[in-house]
């Protein structure tokens, strides 16, 4: 992958890996919204949400941004709102997580060979980051990918292609598709595990489980991708 930011380190090099500070000011709109949430709810996390899971994992789940009452409140990706119910339940069933999901960061869940990150680390107003905010936060995703020496598969929940440095015109999103990327990684597509998608039937539990089962199968067999090669 070749994101539109300065080149990152070779995968596995951690020397300049970085994450945004808790009071990150790179995106003024997001910083202002985060501060407003901090004033209204001082007991919430209200900061850039860090990644969750082992850095030597082979699977990386990439969401778009934290939810205001979910990860922005709890400080753990997909924790505290509806989306986490399906995500963590499916990861547990597939052997990529252990424990019982209780929607709180101290519920004891651990990820196995899997890591979760958001392309935009801070909660955006109306759950919609602007393109400039995605581009700004992309530097942290670039370093995240560089730090994961064993990474084999990314699971993209909805429109995170550009945040991963990929042009949507070169890799067409299609739920359940698995694409071979130029650097040897696989990219799997899935509709987002949001309340809207699950309540409207766009994404069912079985549809999402099938995507995750395919990732596990590919990890076990190291089978070549059958998707699009950009």
Helices and strands as residue ranges (DSSP letters): H 28-40, E 52-53, E 59-65, H 71-74, H 82-93, E 97-98, E 110-111, E 114-120, G 125-127, H 131-147, E 153-157, G 162-164, E 178-180, E 186-190, H 195-200, H 205-221
